[in-house]
Amino acid sequence: MAHALQRIWNHGRAMRATVCPLSRPFSSDALVQLQPGEIGKVSGIPEEHLRRRVVIYSPARTATQQGSGKLGKWKINFMSTQKWENPLMGWTSTGDPYANVGDAGFNFDSEVAAKEFAERHGWEYVVKKHNTPLLKVKSYAENFKWKGLPKTDGN
Amino acid sequence: MGLGLIASRAIRPVNFFSSSRFLLRTIVSKPELQSSAAAADASPEPDLPPRTPVGGARVHFTNPEDAIEVFVDGYPVKIPKGMTVLQACEVAGVDIPRFCYHSRLSIAGNCRMCLVEVEKSPKPVASCAMPALPGMKIKTDTPVAKKAREGVMEFLLMNHPLDCPICDQGGECDLQDQSMAFGSDRGRFTEMKRSVVDKNLGPLVKTVMTRCIQCTRCVRFASEVAGVQDLGILGRGSGEEIGTYVEKLMTSELSGNVIDICPVGALTSKPFAFKARNWELKGTETIDVTDAVGSNIRIDSRGPEVMRILPRLNEDINEEWISDKTRFCYDGLKRQRLNDPMIRGADGRFKVVSWRDALAIVAEVAHQVKPEEIIGIAGKLSDAESMMALKDFLNRMGSNNVWCEGTGTQPNADLRSGYIMNTSISGLEKADVFLLVGTQPRVEAVMVNARIHKTVRANNAKVGYIGPETDFNYDCQHLGTGPNTLKEIAEGRHPFFSAISNAKNPVIIVGAGVFEREDKDAIFSVVETIAKKGNVVRPDWNGLNVLLLNAAQAAALDLGLVPESSNSIDSAKFVYLMGADEVNLDKLPDDAFIVYQGHHGDRGVYRANVILPASAFSEKEGTYENTEGCAQQTLPAVPTVGDARDDWKTIRALSEVAGMRLPYDTLGGIRSRMRMVAPNLLQVDEREPATFGHSLKPEVTQKLNPARFKSAVENFYMTDAITRASKIMAQCSASLLKK
């Protein structure tokens, strides 16, 4: 065991001696300004996916539910329609690596965060307007308000 | 049985004790809310992080001086006087559980789920019905509130069947969600559950009435929003049932919305029954094109298939509702689709060819005819991009006979105020008198009709209607059937004229069906006379509206799709139909060459020589302008069928084959071309009001034709290629339309 550690230590020292003069001193310029699209390039994303058109939006409340737990998130829609039903099993195949990323993978807390993310990955984005409800005064007493004579057409 | 009962009674206290730990849990399941509430308890000072209202809601203050301050969990909020406790909580960002309360319906206060604790109140209060008073201290997550809600939940679940695994609402059920937070892990109810006979509400709404919790949202929706008195409640206590009193279908064009508002699985979608689970679906937020309103929708798809369509909130356009046509037309997207380019052979049968061959033939024929013999007609579902490309292409070919179906032969595209809804859809709520001229909003634009209904209900607005006999779901005065009545009003001889001139905010709505009339200019000039005399158009109020019929119309007129000559069909040799199915081609010469580019094998295909497949609205990005002049964009939800392409791409390719290359080859390129022609089409999601009024119009010399107005929509359920291909819409027209 000690022998093995010694070997690694020596190896590390040798490596540092060779690498250090070439490597950037990371500590000195920690705040590196990222160029748009740089993250995508660095992480090895294929060229054709570096320039995508995406839509940033905040999902509307589901009409079927009243809960608000899923509201206020921002998402990216890749407009991926490159999919087809696989003739073998009937499952859905896709030719787009981002097909399921936008819906399932991304959740941003704010519009700005989503925009920044898209910029860093070099995506051309459009932000959809988020429609919000308008709260108006409602009252229970409204039910019993006099609204004129009842209609006479027997409806 | 007896032994079992005794045994269960003996066991019950034990159960109760074991679940007491459960009772002490704080009720809000969101950790962030919990922590902030805990902070509130620790420090009574309002040193709290700012909270945002639920769903980013805006608060409408009618009078800023009427604001009162209440405290929700120690957090102070300013709300308008008269708001309920539940709304105050919503402004404070606290979501109160509820079943019967719906923000767009009247308050019933019968489910009791929204109980909260209010300081100095001896009992928990139903927050949905209790008006908030100044300085009220509302506590939403105290043990009292939690216990109250748990009690309510236990009663609700008493008679609710345990069939979540086979219920279509499963996964998007309010009762399911809230029972996760407030439900007990075991039932104490040992009697039999009640069961209720299912009702037949027609081909759209499936009922499983045993699941009903009597929230009466559907009853209130039917009478308040849909304007039909079909649904009601029968019986009392455990015999209480929702029903239609007598065996009757729900004949409303908004009936599909009861599926959404039902908090449980009692009312679900019949066409969607057992087709998919909601967590398998991918939602794409897009725009509806089946009418000119441009309702905001979400297309839910699974893989390459559209599974259902749901409404999406937009206060200015469709609020939270959509029409049945919008909701259930989706099965038409899978049937009768054109998926390959085809050429009609000598035997009259279509043969599948490659895109290259099809485009080569079209380009060749287009060059053989004289430029003035070329015409292009855009269909009612066309997007602005493809109409721009079609117009540019035909102009390059030397022809200027391009128009959009439904705008008539001589459309007036010069003044934008002459073809859009100047009041805006939400602006209709301020009106107090409506004059409907040759329009039946109930079938032409359901969401506009819903607004009118809302206005009539809210401030007793008066409605006068000129046109053929028709059904209205609000009080309406049938003034006459033809333009003569209009003339009487304009001359002040009709009693309705005084209603208009005495009104504060009068609204005149002219139907787009009038566009097809020969004397439309005369009709519009009479309408403008009424507007002038009745003070309908003022600097602060524009009540003169045109209600369009089709999704493509407004954008087509904005882009200037106006035919050069009104009878160009008579001499046409080359006709480019871009999804146009309702053009009268009887006068067309027999040797004319017809190219049909579209997504459905509908009427336009019958005479076509070449078919070029295109993508439907659910498969492409396109700009549509709605009847109030608000441009909106669709987003692709599913892949196209077969070898189909976007309309504008096909035209762009054809222009290259024909040697008249259009200068754009991306969506961005064609949109910047659109910006040059109609910049308002690029102002997405924003209503662009018309700048110039009717006063700039030249004098009209046309004579008024006393012929009656015709109804523009014969069958509400089948108005375009998609809805005509839809099986559900066929069922609706068979069972719901009056014979």
Interface residues (C-beta under 8 A of the other chain):
Chain A: R53 V55 Y57 P59 A60 R61 T62 A63 T64 Q65 Q66 G67 S68 G69 L71 G72 N77 M79 T81 Q82 K83 W84 E85 W91 T92 D103 K128 K129 H130 N131 T132 P133 L134 L135 K136 V137 K138 S139 Y140 A141 E142 N143 K147 G148 K151 D153 N155
Chain B: S29 K30 T52 P53 V54 G55 G56 A57 R58 V59 H60 T62 P80 K81 G82 M83 T84 Q87 E90 V91 D95 R98 H102 S103 S106 I107 G109 C128 A129 M130 P131 Q169 E172 C173 D174 D177 Q229 I259 D260 I261 P263 N278 K282 G283 T284 E285 N296 R298 R302 G303 P304 L310 P311 R312 L313 N314 E315 E320 N460 D475 E619 E621 L635 P636 A637 V638 P639 T640 L667 V684 D685 E686
